[in-house]
Amino acid sequence: MRGFVFGSCSECQPGEGYGSLTLEEVLDEHVKPLGIPAYEGAMLGHQDQQFTVPVGVEVELDAAAGTIQMLEPAVL
């Protein structure tokens, strides 16, 4: 199964015209219809304290609890 995790975003307030949607509205419009586990607010992305998820590593995502657990080592 697949899932979607979004980190935090600073300075992401809606603008005028085309950019008038909030981050939550964008995620609701594009991710929610996929019907996959998803949450926003993970310690990922461009922030001081962050967790790195290596590409291709199997993880377990609990969107309700807001957790990600790596199921295998990142380096063999």
HUKAUR-V54092 format. One record per backbone hydrogen bond with DSSP energy under -1.0 kcal/mol. NH is the residue of the N-H (numbers start at 1). CO is the residue of the C=O. Records with the same first field share a line. If there is no record, write none. Layout:
NH = CO / CO
This chain:
4 = 37
6 = 39
15 = 19
19 = 16
20 = 17
26 = 22
27 = 23
28 = 24
29 = 25
30 = 26
31 = 27
32 = 27
34 = 31
35 = 32
39 = 4
41 = 6
42 = 6
44 = 42
47 = 45
51 = 43
57 = 54
60 = 69
62 = 67
66 = 62
67 = 62
69 = 60
71 = 58
